[in-house]
Amino acid sequence: MKDAFGLPQSLLVLGGTSGIALATARRLIARRTRTVWLAGRPSPALESAAADLRALGADVRTVAFDALDPEAHEDVLGKVFAEGDVDLVLLAFGILGDQARDERDPAAAVRVAQTNYTGAVSAGLVAARALQSQGHGCLVVLSSVAGERARRANFIYGSSKAGLDAFAQGLGDALHGTGVHVMVVRPGFVRTRMTAGLAEAPLATTPEEVAAAVERGLRRRSETVWVPGVLRVVMSGLRHLPRGVFRRLPV
């Protein structure tokens, strides 16, 4: 169960090697979280992440999970929830892809969409049903400001995040009043392994800053969290620009 400040004692991370997810886990362990499940493809990186969190004092377990294998999601997540209640599910998996390559290779573009959107729909619905069955909990979905308006430079990734964002909002509405809360997190450019080598965008942030925003959102039971917060205003302006004007922007 959550503590008096609304922070979870147990956490399930879908995307167990995500830099943002691990920064969030570290922050929550420093507060009250004691049980952590890291779900991801088996790898040395996943085991290393688990060892790092154990060193902070948490009971950390790993579970094999593949966003591209939705047929297995119910079985995999069912085994986690069978071990006890989960206070917080953090849906943090996703891939950026390579826009230029993916435009030339539709199969690669589809992989981006399947990972970021259809895989998340499957895992999100399974997790939501499990949380609803236990009668409490929070699902935090890591979206992106890229989903607010598709840009020429990354419209394949952006469109997948737009779908994810709309799905998460709708799921939150469907679960309203059930005891399960859905929070959508929309970071801008985050300095992570996934963005290494890319030109840094304005208002860039770090995994630790996103983690701090997630914690604040949990305490406030926010439905949407922007990181940094000023992006809410920036993206509102960009979203309403005429298409002809938006097309000429260097974004």
ROTOR-647015 format. One record per residue: residue number from 1; x, y, z of N, C-alpha, C, CB in turn. Coordinates in steps of 0.1 Angstrom, whole numbers. Glycine has a CB too. Example, Ala and Ser with C-alpha at 12.3 -4.5 7.8 and 13.67 -1.06 7.14 Angstrom:
<nodes>
- 1; 132; -57; 78; 123; -45; 78; 132; -33; 78; 113; -45; 90
- 2; 128; -22; 71; 137; -11; 71; 129; 0; 79; 141; -6; 57
</nodes>
This chain:
<nodes>
- 1; 8; -12; 0; 0; 0; 0; 9; 13; 0; -10; 0; 12
- 2; 3; 23; -5; 11; 36; -5; 12; 41; 9; 4; 46; -14
- 3; 22; 49; 12; 24; 55; 25; 15; 68; 26; 38; 59; 28
- 4; 16; 74; 38; 7; 86; 40; 10; 97; 31; 9; 90; 55
- 5; 21; 97; 24; 24; 108; 14; 20; 104; 0; 39; 112; 15
- 6; 14; 93; -2; 10; 89; -15; 21; 82; -23; 5; 100; -23
- 7; 32; 78; -17; 43; 72; -24; 42; 56; -22; 56; 77; -19
- 8; 46; 49; -33; 44; 34; -33; 55; 27; -24; 45; 29; -47
- 9; 50; 16; -19; 59; 7; -12; 64; -4; -21; 53; 1; 0
- 10; 57; -7; -32; 61; -17; -42; 59; -11; -56; 52; -30; -40
- 11; 69; -15; -65; 70; -9; -78; 73; -19; -88; 81; 2; -78
- 12; 65; -19; -99; 68; -27; -111; 72; -18; -122; 56; -36; -115
- 13; 84; -20; -128; 89; -12; -139; 88; -21; -152; 104; -8; -137
- 14; 80; -16; -161; 80; -23; -174; 90; -15; -183; 65; -23; -180
- 15; 101; -21; -186; 112; -14; -193; 123; -13; -182; 108; -1; -199
- 16; 128; -24; -177; 136; -23; -165; 150; -18; -167; 138; -37; -160
- 17; 154; -14; -179; 168; -8; -181; 166; 7; -185; 175; -16; -192
- 18; 154; 12; -185; 152; 26; -189; 159; 35; -179; 137; 29; -189
- 19; 167; 45; -184; 174; 54; -175; 164; 62; -167; 182; 63; -183
- 20; 153; 66; -172; 143; 74; -165; 137; 65; -154; 133; 80; -174
- 21; 133; 53; -158; 127; 44; -148; 136; 41; -137; 123; 31; -155
- 22; 149; 39; -139; 158; 35; -129; 161; 48; -120; 171; 30; -135
- 23; 161; 60; -126; 163; 72; -117; 150; 73; -108; 164; 84; -126
- 24; 139; 70; -114; 126; 71; -106; 127; 60; -95; 114; 68; -115
- 25; 131; 48; -98; 132; 38; -88; 141; 42; -76; 136; 24; -94
- 26; 153; 47; -80; 162; 51; -70; 156; 62; -61; 175; 56; -76
- 27; 149; 71; -67; 143; 82; -59; 132; 76; -49; 137; 92; -68
- 28; 124; 67; -54; 114; 61; -46; 119; 52; -35; 104; 54; -55
- 29; 130; 45; -38; 136; 37; -28; 142; 45; -17; 148; 28; -34
- 30; 147; 57; -20; 152; 66; -10; 141; 71; -1; 159; 78; -16
- 31; 129; 70; -6; 117; 75; 2; 111; 63; 10; 106; 81; -7
- 32; 104; 54; 3; 97; 44; 11; 96; 30; 3; 83; 49; 14
- 33; 98; 30; -10; 96; 18; -18; 106; 7; -13; 98; 21; -33
- 34; 101; -5; -11; 109; -16; -6; 110; -28; -16; 104; -20; 7
- 35; 100; -29; -24; 99; -40; -33; 99; -35; -48; 87; -50; -31
- 36; 108; -40; -56; 109; -35; -70; 110; -47; -79; 121; -25; -72
- 37; 101; -47; -89; 102; -57; -100; 107; -49; -112; 88; -64; -103
- 38; 118; -54; -118; 123; -49; -131; 120; -59; -142; 138; -46; -130
- 39; 111; -55; -151; 106; -63; -162; 113; -59; -175; 91; -63; -163
- 40; 119; -68; -182; 126; -64; -194; 132; -76; -200; 137; -54; -192
- 41; 138; -75; -212; 145; -86; -219; 157; -90; -210; 149; -82; -233
- 42; 158; -103; -208; 170; -108; -200; 183; -103; -206; 170; -123; -199
- 43; 191; -97; -198; 204; -91; -203; 213; -88; -191; 202; -79; -212
- 44; 226; -87; -193; 235; -82; -183; 231; -68; -177; 249; -82; -187
- 45; 226; -60; -186; 222; -46; -182; 210; -47; -172; 217; -38; -194
- 46; 201; -56; -174; 189; -58; -165; 194; -63; -152; 179; -67; -171
- 47; 203; -72; -152; 208; -78; -139; 217; -67; -132; 216; -90; -141
- 48; 224; -59; -139; 232; -49; -133; 223; -38; -127; 241; -42; -144
- 49; 212; -35; -134; 203; -25; -128; 197; -30; -115; 192; -22; -138
- 50; 194; -43; -115; 188; -49; -103; 198; -49; -91; 183; -63; -105
- 51; 210; -52; -94; 221; -52; -84; 223; -38; -78; 234; -57; -89
- 52; 223; -28; -87; 224; -14; -82; 213; -10; -73; 225; -4; -94
- 53; 201; -14; -76; 189; -10; -67; 190; -18; -54; 176; -13; -74
- 54; 194; -31; -55; 196; -39; -42; 205; -32; -33; 200; -53; -45
- 55; 216; -26; -38; 226; -20; -30; 220; -8; -22; 238; -15; -39
- 56; 208; -3; -27; 202; 8; -20; 192; 3; -9; 194; 17; -30
- 57; 191; -10; -8; 183; -15; 3; 170; -21; -1; 181; -5; 13
- 58; 167; -22; -14; 154; -27; -18; 154; -42; -21; 149; -19; -31
- 59; 143; -49; -20; 142; -62; -25; 138; -62; -40; 130; -70; -17
- 60; 148; -65; -48; 146; -63; -63; 147; -77; -70; 158; -54; -68
- 61; 137; -78; -79; 136; -91; -86; 134; -87; -101; 124; -100; -82
- 62; 139; -96; -110; 138; -93; -124; 128; -104; -130; 152; -94; -131
- 63; 122; -100; -141; 112; -108; -148; 114; -106; -163; 98; -106; -143
- 64; 114; -117; -170; 115; -116; -185; 102; -110; -191; 118; -129; -191
- 65; 104; -99; -198; 93; -92; -204; 97; -86; -218; 87; -81; -195
- 66; 89; -88; -228; 91; -83; -241; 79; -75; -246; 95; -94; -251
- 67; 81; -63; -249; 70; -54; -254; 64; -60; -267; 74; -40; -256
- 68; 72; -67; -275; 68; -72; -288; 62; -86; -287; 80; -72; -297
- 69; 60; -90; -275; 53; -104; -273; 41; -102; -265; 63; -114; -266
- 70; 30; -95; -270; 18; -92; -262; 11; -105; -257; 9; -84; -270
- 71; 13; -116; -265; 6; -128; -261; 11; -133; -247; 8; -139; -271
- 72; 23; -129; -243; 29; -133; -230; 26; -124; -219; 43; -136; -232
- 73; 21; -112; -222; 20; -101; -212; 11; -106; -200; 15; -89; -218
- 74; 0; -112; -203; -9; -115; -192; -2; -125; -182; -22; -121; -197
- 75; 4; -135; -188; 11; -145; -180; 22; -139; -172; 16; -157; -189
- 76; 31; -131; -178; 42; -125; -172; 38; -116; -160; 51; -118; -182
- 77; 29; -107; -163; 25; -97; -153; 16; -104; -142; 17; -86; -159
- 78; 9; -114; -146; 1; -122; -137; 9; -128; -126; -8; -132; -144
- 79; 21; -133; -130; 30; -139; -120; 35; -129; -110; 41; -146; -127
- 80; 37; -117; -115; 42; -106; -106; 31; -103; -96; 46; -94; -114
- 81; 19; -100; -100; 8; -96; -91; 4; -108; -82; -4; -92; -99
- 82; 7; -120; -86; 4; -132; -77; 13; -132; -65; 6; -145; -85
- 83; 24; -125; -66; 34; -124; -54; 29; -114; -44; 48; -121; -59
- 84; 20; -106; -47; 15; -96; -38; 11; -83; -45; 26; -93; -27
- 85; 4; -74; -38; 0; -62; -44; 11; -53; -49; -8; -54; -33
- 86; 8; -46; -60; 18; -37; -66; 12; -23; -65; 21; -41; -81
- 87; 19; -14; -59; 13; 0; -57; 15; 8; -69; 20; 6; -45
- 88; 26; 6; -76; 28; 15; -88; 34; 7; -99; 38; 26; -84
- 89; 28; 8; -111; 34; 3; -123; 39; 14; -132; 23; -6; -131
- 90; 51; 14; -135; 57; 24; -144; 60; 18; -157; 71; 29; -137
- 91; 52; 23; -167; 54; 18; -181; 64; 27; -188; 40; 19; -189
- 92; 76; 22; -189; 87; 31; -193; 95; 25; -206; 96; 32; -182
- 93; 90; 15; -212; 97; 10; -224; 94; 18; -236; 94; -5; -226
- 94; 103; 18; -246; 101; 25; -258; 114; 26; -266; 95; 39; -256
- 95; 113; 28; -279; 125; 30; -287; 123; 43; -295; 128; 18; -296
- 96; 134; 49; -298; 134; 62; -306; 134; 59; -321; 146; 70; -303
- 97; 141; 48; -325; 142; 45; -339; 152; 55; -346; 128; 46; -346
- 98; 152; 54; -359; 161; 62; -367; 152; 67; -379; 174; 55; -373
- 99; 148; 80; -378; 138; 85; -387; 141; 83; -402; 135; 100; -385
- 100; 153; 87; -405; 158; 85; -420; 157; 71; -424; 171; 91; -422
- 101; 163; 62; -416; 163; 48; -419; 149; 42; -420; 171; 40; -410
- 102; 141; 46; -410; 127; 40; -408; 118; 44; -420; 121; 44; -395
- 103; 120; 56; -425; 112; 60; -437; 115; 52; -449; 115; 75; -440
- 104; 128; 47; -450; 131; 38; -461; 128; 23; -458; 146; 39; -464
- 105; 126; 20; -446; 124; 6; -442; 111; 5; -434; 136; 0; -434
- 106; 99; 3; -440; 87; 3; -433; 86; -8; -422; 76; -1; -442
- 107; 93; -19; -423; 94; -29; -412; 100; -23; -400; 101; -42; -417
- 108; 110; -15; -401; 117; -9; -390; 107; 2; -384; 130; -2; -394
- 109; 100; 9; -392; 90; 19; -387; 79; 12; -379; 84; 27; -398
- 110; 75; 0; -384; 64; -8; -377; 69; -12; -363; 60; -20; -386
- 111; 82; -16; -363; 88; -20; -350; 87; -9; -340; 102; -25; -352
- 112; 90; 3; -344; 88; 15; -335; 74; 16; -330; 93; 28; -342
- 113; 65; 15; -339; 50; 16; -335; 46; 5; -326; 42; 17; -348
- 114; 50; -7; -329; 46; -19; -321; 52; -18; -307; 50; -32; -328
- 115; 64; -14; -306; 70; -12; -293; 64; -1; -285; 86; -10; -294
- 116; 63; 11; -291; 59; 22; -283; 44; 23; -281; 64; 35; -290
- 117; 36; 17; -291; 22; 19; -289; 15; 5; -287; 16; 25; -302
- 118; 15; -4; -296; 7; -16; -294; 12; -24; -282; 7; -25; -307
- 119; 25; -25; -281; 31; -32; -269; 26; -25; -256; 46; -32; -269
- 120; 26; -12; -256; 21; -5; -244; 6; -6; -242; 24; 10; -246
- 121; -2; -7; -253; -16; -9; -251; -18; -23; -244; -23; -9; -265
- 122; -12; -33; -249; -13; -46; -243; -9; -46; -228; -5; -57; -251
- 123; 3; -42; -226; 8; -42; -212; 0; -33; -203; 23; -38; -212
- 124; -4; -21; -208; -11; -12; -200; -25; -17; -196; -13; 1; -208
- 125; -32; -24; -205; -45; -30; -202; -43; -41; -192; -52; -35; -215
- 126; -33; -50; -194; -31; -61; -184; -28; -55; -170; -20; -70; -189
- 127; -19; -46; -170; -15; -40; -157; -27; -33; -150; -4; -30; -158
- 128; -35; -25; -158; -47; -18; -153; -57; -28; -147; -53; -10; -164
- 129; -59; -39; -154; -69; -49; -149; -64; -55; -136; -71; -60; -159
- 130; -51; -58; -135; -45; -63; -122; -46; -53; -111; -31; -67; -125
- 131; -44; -41; -114; -45; -30; -103; -59; -29; -99; -40; -17; -108
- 132; -68; -29; -109; -83; -28; -105; -87; -40; -97; -91; -27; -118
- 133; -82; -52; -100; -86; -64; -92; -81; -63; -77; -80; -76; -98
- 134; -70; -57; -75; -65; -55; -61; -71; -43; -55; -50; -54; -61
- 135; -78; -34; -63; -86; -23; -57; -78; -10; -54; -91; -28; -44
- 136; -66; -10; -58; -58; 3; -56; -45; 2; -65; -54; 4; -41
- 137; -39; 13; -66; -26; 14; -74; -26; 25; -84; -24; 1; -80
- 138; -14; 27; -89; -12; 38; -99; -5; 33; -111; -5; 50; -93
- 139; -9; 36; -123; -2; 33; -135; 4; 46; -140; -11; 27; -146
- 140; 17; 47; -141; 24; 59; -146; 29; 55; -160; 36; 63; -137
- 141; 25; 63; -170; 29; 61; -184; 38; 71; -189; 16; 60; -193
- 142; 50; 67; -193; 60; 76; -198; 57; 79; -213; 75; 70; -196
- 143; 52; 91; -215; 49; 96; -228; 60; 105; -233; 35; 103; -229
- 144; 57; 115; -241; 67; 124; -246; 60; 137; -252; 76; 118; -256
- 145; 66; 148; -251; 61; 160; -258; 61; 158; -273; 69; 172; -254
- 146; 69; 148; -278; 69; 145; -292; 55; 141; -297; 79; 134; -295
- 147; 47; 136; -288; 34; 131; -292; 24; 143; -293; 29; 121; -283
- 148; 27; 155; -289; 18; 166; -289; 16; 171; -303; 23; 177; -281
- 149; 26; 171; -311; 25; 174; -326; 36; 168; -333; 24; 190; -327
- 150; 33; 160; -343; 43; 153; -351; 52; 163; -358; 37; 143; -360
- 151; 65; 161; -357; 75; 170; -364; 81; 162; -375; 86; 174; -354
- 152; 85; 169; -386; 92; 163; -397; 103; 154; -393; 96; 173; -407
- 153; 111; 159; -383; 123; 152; -379; 121; 139; -372; 131; 161; -370
- 154; 110; 137; -366; 108; 124; -359; 93; 120; -359; 113; 124; -345
- 155; 86; 121; -370; 71; 119; -370; 68; 104; -367; 65; 124; -383
- 156; 77; 95; -370; 73; 81; -367; 73; 79; -352; 84; 71; -374
- 157; 84; 83; -346; 84; 82; -331; 73; 90; -325; 98; 86; -326
- 158; 71; 103; -330; 61; 112; -324; 47; 106; -326; 62; 125; -331
- 159; 44; 100; -337; 31; 94; -339; 28; 83; -330; 29; 90; -353
- 160; 38; 75; -327; 37; 64; -318; 34; 69; -303; 49; 54; -318
- 161; 41; 79; -300; 39; 85; -286; 25; 92; -286; 50; 95; -283
- 162; 21; 98; -297; 7; 104; -297; -3; 94; -294; 5; 111; -310
- 163; -2; 82; -301; -11; 71; -298; -11; 67; -284; -8; 60; -307
- 164; 1; 65; -278; 3; 61; -264; -4; 71; -255; 18; 59; -261
- 165; -1; 83; -257; -6; 94; -249; -22; 94; -248; -1; 108; -253
- 166; -28; 93; -260; -42; 93; -261; -48; 80; -254; -47; 93; -276
- 167; -41; 69; -256; -46; 56; -250; -45; 58; -234; -37; 45; -254
- 168; -34; 63; -229; -33; 65; -215; -43; 74; -209; -19; 70; -211
- 169; -46; 85; -216; -56; 94; -211; -70; 87; -211; -57; 107; -220
- 170; -73; 80; -221; -86; 73; -222; -87; 62; -211; -88; 67; -235
- 171; -76; 55; -209; -76; 45; -198; -78; 51; -185; -62; 37; -199
- 172; -72; 63; -183; -74; 70; -170; -88; 74; -168; -65; 82; -169
- 173; -95; 78; -178; -109; 81; -177; -117; 69; -174; -114; 88; -190
- 174; -114; 58; -181; -121; 45; -179; -120; 40; -164; -116; 35; -189
- 175; -108; 43; -158; -105; 38; -145; -109; 48; -134; -91; 34; -144
- 176; -114; 59; -137; -118; 69; -127; -128; 64; -118; -123; 82; -134
- 177; -126; 65; -105; -135; 60; -95; -133; 45; -91; -149; 62; -100
- 178; -124; 39; -97; -121; 24; -94; -111; 22; -83; -117; 17; -106
- 179; -104; 33; -79; -93; 32; -70; -80; 31; -77; -95; 19; -62
- 180; -80; 31; -90; -67; 30; -98; -66; 44; -105; -68; 19; -109
- 181; -54; 49; -104; -50; 62; -109; -41; 61; -121; -45; 72; -98
- 182; -43; 68; -131; -33; 68; -143; -27; 82; -144; -40; 64; -156
- 183; -14; 83; -145; -7; 95; -146; 2; 95; -159; 2; 98; -133
- 184; 0; 105; -167; 8; 105; -180; 19; 115; -178; -1; 110; -192
- 185; 32; 111; -181; 43; 120; -179; 49; 123; -193; 55; 113; -171
- 186; 50; 136; -196; 54; 141; -209; 67; 149; -208; 43; 150; -215
- 187; 79; 142; -208; 91; 149; -208; 95; 155; -222; 103; 140; -203
- 188; 103; 164; -222; 109; 169; -234; 122; 161; -237; 113; 184; -234
- 189; 132; 167; -243; 144; 160; -246; 151; 156; -233; 154; 168; -254
- 190; 154; 143; -231; 160; 138; -218; 174; 133; -222; 151; 128; -211
- 191; 184; 136; -215; 197; 132; -217; 199; 117; -212; 208; 141; -210
- 192; 197; 108; -220; 198; 94; -217; 206; 86; -227; 183; 87; -216
- 193; 208; 73; -225; 215; 65; -234; 208; 65; -248; 216; 50; -229
- 194; 194; 66; -248; 187; 65; -260; 189; 78; -269; 172; 64; -257
- 195; 192; 89; -263; 194; 102; -270; 208; 105; -272; 186; 113; -263
- 196; 217; 97; -267; 232; 100; -269; 235; 101; -283; 240; 88; -262
- 197; 243; 112; -286; 247; 114; -300; 238; 123; -308; 248; 101; -307
- 198; 226; 126; -302; 216; 135; -309; 219; 150; -305; 202; 131; -306
- 199; 216; 159; -314; 217; 173; -311; 207; 176; -299; 214; 182; -323
- 200; 212; 183; -289; 203; 185; -277; 193; 196; -281; 212; 189; -265
- 201; 181; 194; -277; 170; 203; -279; 169; 213; -268; 156; 196; -280
- 202; 163; 225; -270; 161; 234; -259; 153; 228; -248; 154; 247; -264
- 203; 155; 233; -236; 148; 229; -224; 151; 214; -221; 133; 231; -225
- 204; 163; 209; -224; 166; 195; -222; 167; 193; -207; 180; 192; -228
- 205; 164; 180; -203; 163; 177; -189; 171; 164; -187; 149; 175; -184
- 206; 171; 159; -174; 178; 147; -171; 168; 136; -165; 189; 150; -161
- 207; 172; 124; -165; 164; 113; -158; 160; 117; -144; 171; 100; -159
- 208; 170; 123; -137; 168; 126; -123; 157; 137; -121; 181; 131; -116
- 209; 157; 146; -131; 147; 157; -130; 133; 151; -134; 150; 168; -140
- 210; 132; 142; -143; 120; 135; -146; 115; 127; -134; 121; 126; -158
- 211; 124; 120; -127; 121; 113; -115; 115; 122; -104; 133; 105; -110
- 212; 121; 133; -102; 116; 143; -92; 102; 147; -96; 125; 155; -91
- 213; 99; 149; -109; 86; 154; -113; 76; 142; -111; 86; 158; -128
- 214; 80; 130; -113; 71; 119; -111; 67; 118; -96; 78; 105; -116
- 215; 77; 120; -88; 74; 119; -73; 64; 130; -69; 87; 121; -65
- 216; 66; 142; -74; 57; 153; -71; 43; 150; -77; 62; 166; -77
- 217; 42; 144; -89; 30; 141; -94; 22; 130; -86; 31; 136; -108
- 218; 30; 120; -81; 24; 110; -73; 18; 116; -60; 34; 99; -69
- 219; 25; 125; -54; 21; 131; -41; 8; 139; -44; 32; 140; -36
- 220; 7; 146; -55; -4; 154; -58; -16; 147; -66; 0; 166; -67
- 221; -13; 134; -69; -22; 126; -77; -26; 133; -90; -35; 123; -69
- 222; -15; 138; -96; -17; 145; -109; -21; 135; -120; -4; 152; -113
- 223; -28; 141; -130; -31; 133; -142; -21; 134; -153; -45; 136; -146
- 224; -15; 146; -154; -5; 149; -164; 6; 156; -158; -11; 157; -176
- 225; 19; 152; -162; 31; 159; -157; 39; 162; -168; 38; 150; -146
- 226; 43; 175; -169; 52; 180; -180; 66; 182; -174; 47; 193; -186
- 227; 76; 178; -181; 90; 180; -176; 99; 186; -187; 96; 166; -171
- 228; 104; 198; -185; 101; 207; -174; 87; 213; -176; 111; 219; -173
- 229; 82; 219; -165; 68; 224; -165; 65; 234; -176; 65; 229; -152
- 230; 75; 242; -180; 72; 253; -189; 68; 247; -203; 85; 261; -191
- 231; 71; 234; -205; 68; 228; -218; 52; 228; -220; 73; 214; -219
- 232; 45; 228; -210; 30; 229; -211; 26; 241; -219; 23; 229; -197
- 233; 32; 252; -216; 29; 265; -224; 35; 264; -238; 35; 277; -216
- 234; 48; 260; -239; 54; 259; -252; 47; 251; -261; 69; 254; -250
- 235; 43; 239; -257; 36; 229; -266; 22; 234; -269; 36; 215; -260
- 236; 16; 241; -260; 2; 247; -263; 3; 256; -275; -3; 253; -251
- 237; 14; 264; -275; 16; 274; -286; 19; 267; -299; 27; 283; -282
- 238; 28; 257; -298; 31; 249; -311; 20; 242; -316; 43; 240; -308
- 239; 12; 236; -307; 0; 228; -311; -10; 236; -319; -7; 222; -299
- 240; -11; 249; -317; -21; 257; -323; -16; 266; -335; -27; 266; -313
- 241; -3; 264; -338; 3; 271; -349; -4; 266; -362; 18; 270; -350
- 242; -6; 274; -372; -11; 269; -385; 0; 260; -391; -13; 281; -395
- 243; -5; 250; -398; 4; 240; -403; 15; 245; -412; -4; 229; -410
- 244; 11; 255; -420; 21; 261; -429; 32; 268; -422; 15; 270; -438
- 245; 29; 274; -410; 39; 281; -402; 48; 270; -395; 33; 290; -392
- 246; 41; 260; -389; 48; 250; -381; 58; 242; -390; 38; 240; -376
- 247; 54; 240; -403; 63; 233; -412; 76; 240; -414; 55; 231; -425
- 248; 76; 253; -413; 88; 260; -416; 97; 262; -404; 85; 274; -422
- 249; 93; 258; -392; 101; 259; -380; 112; 249; -380; 92; 257; -367
- 250; 124; 253; -375; 135; 244; -374; 134; 235; -362; 148; 252; -373
- 251; 124; 226; -362; 122; 217; -351; 121; 203; -356; 109; 220; -343
</nodes>
